[in-house]
Amino acid sequence: MATDKPKTRPDTQGDLGVQERPKVERPRKYVVVLHNDDYTTMEFVVHVLMKFFHLDETESTQVMLHVHHRGFGIVGTFTRDVAETKAATVMAYAKEHQHPLRCTAEPEGFGDTP
């Protein structure tokens, strides 16, 4: 006799059973942040944005001006490893070219207003 009730457990045959997949969470994202200073030239910041973040000249200029006026600006969102690597690479490049440009990797949500 057939019933309309759905089965709550799958049928098992012999020793076989159904194993559920573990739930996987997405990794937390990090943002790369450029911080304003009074010594790094605007041209160098635009150059860094084009070289390391692959922005065109117009986008790089807009981000640079945002950083200049607000004190910091988010340049991209990445996984933690990529964000930290990009920040370290930018800092090393700036130091090599004798600029005190500061670049950090922060957890996503940096700079949000409550």
PyMOL commands that set and color helices and strands:
alter all, ss='L'
color gray80, all
select helices_A, chain A and resi 42-53+57-70+80-96
alter helices_A, ss='H'
color red, helices_A
select strands_A, chain A and resi 29-35+72-79+102-107
alter strands_A, ss='S'
color yellow, strands_A
deselect
rebuild
show_as cartoon
